[in-house]
């Protein structure tokens, strides 16, 4: 018989949730600042440099720069994920100049006073000259945002993680998208990734019970025409198998007796 350790799921006190708010506010501020400069002609390395400077100015700590999980080829080495077009997750900033019509996802996590927050947003860069592509990209972005809202709405005491997953999946499937469950939401606290895992598809009523003090990142991400991904030669960036575009929206939230509290709200 094999005995497996139960995953450790930590619940935060009301005082600790208050202590986590500055991290959420800072992450939101960095994403807003990076989104504001994400225009045609801007290099991805400039976006990373801005996030790096804001971390330094705030006295915060990057969750990414030294991050080296088993699925990464080496420590990430940058402080923000910049995924462009067919890249959807873990986009490693590199010497690439943004163009009109690029679909860009910014994903950022940082630690402030020992507490972590994690959030992501997708946008269309500049003015896309291809109207059909622009419409497809906007639908993809809008769907991830609606799915995020649905997931947050389901994040109430008495529900389970599967209710969040099922709510996200209903939105994604209704829009015609396949859903990959290799990467998804997760617990957040002193570290960036913790238990429980919150996939973007699942069965309502299943999974871990949602209790006051549980802090999780909810992060729906979809690809246009596939659920299959592969790792780029940079060892980090995850791209769609068929070259179709991807989008990703994410918030860190806390479960409270009064409903979900969005810590990374802009």
Helices and strands as residue ranges (DSSP letters): H 14-37, H 44-58, E 61-62, E 81-84, E 87-89, E 103-112, E 115-124, H 131-153, H 161-174, E 185-187, E 194-198, E 215-218, E 221-223, E 229-231, E 238-240, E 246-248, E 251-254, E 261-262
